Amino acid sequence: QLVVDDRPFVVADVAALPFKDKSFDYVIASHILEHVDEPLAVAAELMRVAHAGYIETPSELLERLLGWSFHKWMVHREDDTLVLRPRTEDSAFGEYFHRAYASDRLFAEFVDIHYDEFYVRYEWKGVIRMRIDQSSDARVRFNTTNAAVETLPPAKVTLLGALRSALNLPLLLSRHLRRFER
């Protein structure tokens, strides 16, 4: 048994935690939900053992860019509800943005500056509002607050337009370079 600061370190199944009801004031589940088979069961277990907590996952946008093949769910937030959709495809960009994040300081800073677009952050007290969307619609669901997916605020539309342009830049450059190689 590993001990940190005289407190036991417990390794357990997040869907069957070995703690009494409401043992904790606050729990943190960072980058967990996108990996589990039954996210609703995990949410129920978190609510059982704690009064409140924090959940963080990659957003659907980040999943589409980086596309971790071992993630089971894509997550977005609609107001006070976490919405999970089964992940059905790999990123169209392969490993490109993984490498860019690791090696390009400006790209990593861009992701960090726009954290709320690339990560879902959800703080809860008492109840985790979550639903599963089995939709096979390929559109990316963006995190929204008091807005439907179709009615994003103008600032987000502008940001997403800039991101789209940035994503097209490597394609345009590669086309341009291919012309010189011939």
C-alpha positions, -999 to 999 in steps of 0.1 A, spaced: 0 0 0 14 34 -11 11 61 16 12 99 8 12 123 38 1 95 61 -31 91 41 -36 58 21 -34 59 -17 -64 39 -30 -66 23 -64 -102 15 -73 -127 11 -101 -144 45 -105 -177 28 -110 -175 10 -77 -156 31 -52 -148 15 -18 -160 45 2 -191 51 23 -218 74 11 -209 111 12 -173 103 25 -159 134 7 -168 170 5 -153 173 -30 -140 149 -57 -121 156 -89 -125 134 -119 -101 149 -144 -99 131 -178 -118 101 -167 -153 101 -182 -141 98 -218 -124 65 -210 -152 45 -191 -178 21 -205 -207 34 -184 -203 72 -177 -238 74 -161 -228 48 -136 -196 67 -129 -215 99 -123 -239 81 -100 -209 68 -80 -193 102 -77 -226 116 -64 -228 87 -40 -194 93 -24 -192 131 -25 -213 162 -19 -197 181 -48 -170 179 -73 -153 188 -106 -152 169 -139 -129 178 -168 -127 162 -202 -114 171 -237 -141 189 -257 -155 175 -289 -134 200 -308 -102 188 -292 -113 151 -298 -117 159 -335 -83 176 -337 -62 152 -316 -85 121 -317 -72 98 -290 -82 63 -304 -87 49 -269 -113 74 -258 -148 60 -258 -168 93 -256 -168 128 -269 -181 153 -244 -196 188 -246 -215 209 -222 -250 224 -228 -256 249 -200 -255 228 -168 -256 194 -185 -227 172 -197 -236 155 -230 -217 125 -241 -217 109 -275 -200 77 -285 -167 83 -303 -170 67 -337 -140 78 -357 -104 88 -355 -91 123 -361 -89 133 -397 -55 149 -388 -38 118 -375 -10 128 -351 -4 162 -366 -19 183 -338 -4 160 -311 31 168 -325 21 205 -329 11 207 -293 43 191 -281 67 211 -303 50 244 -313 49 268 -284 25 291 -301 0 263 -309 2 251 -273 -4 287 -260 -33 290 -284 -49 259 -269 -42 272 -234 -56 306 -241 -88 291 -255 -91 264 -228 -129 266 -226 -131 257 -263 -108 227 -260 -118 213 -226 -151 207 -208 -150 219 -172 -179 211 -150 -183 218 -113 -213 202 -96 -229 203 -62 -253 176 -52 -262 164 -87 -243 158 -119 -265 165 -149 -255 142 -177 -271 126 -207 -260 102 -234 -267 113 -270 -266 84 -294 -269 107 -324 -246 98 -353 -247 134 -366 -211 142 -375 -213 179 -365 -190 190 -337 -209 201 -306 -193 231 -290 -195 240 -253 -224 264 -249 -238 284 -220 -273 297 -223 -272 291 -261 -281 263 -284 -254 247 -306 -269 266 -336 -268 300 -319 -232 304 -307 -223 339 -295 -205 360 -322 -172 359 -304 -172 321 -306 -182 321 -342 -153 345 -349 -129 322 -329 -141 291 -347 -137 309 -381 -101 318 -371 -95 282 -360 -109 269 -393 -85 292 -412 -56 281 -390 -65 244 -397 -66 251 -434 -32 268 -435 -11 235 -433 -32 221 -462 -26 252 -483 11 253 -475 15 216 -484 -3 222 -517 20 251 -524 51 232 -515 41 203 -537 40 226 -567 77 234 -561 86 197 -557 74 188 -592 
